[in-house]
Amino acid sequence: MITLSWLLLIALVGGALALIDGILRVRGRGNTIVGIIEIVVAALFVLSLFLPGIPFGSLVLAIATIIVIVVGMVFRGRQGIGIAIAALAVLVLWIVLVNRWLVIPGIN
């Protein structure tokens, strides 16, 4: 049974933004290999939120997604990094809240 919570919504937004960034990277003039890796890792991250059988778990896949986004931002340059920065910020926020490094009553 899936419980709707603020942490789940934050993770879904971060995963969706990472997927959109990967799709735009594949369709645009960016590095397509990084885009394909980003799509795969972000899709596995979103699936790991709902399915328990996904290897590595949500936390490791979130960290892998962040690494791929940073690598993509380095290779892309300064063009079109708004979605990548938003996905990066939301995923880092999710990692901080899931590990209880910052406790906000009502969210975690």
C-alpha angles and dihedrals in degrees: 000000000000118000116209109229139154091256091055091049092049090050092048092051091049093047093047092050090049090050091050091048091050092049092049090048091053094046096044133058093277127111105296096198091058088046093053092048089049092051092050095046094044092048091050089049092053092045091049089062090063106026122057095202097070109116122243096019133244098290096054092045091050090053090047090050091051091051092050092048091051091048089049092050091051093051096042098054120205099325117108102345097140096098091043092053091047092050091046093051094047094047092048089049090051092050091049092050096043093052089048093235085137119028117205112179111238095023105061 
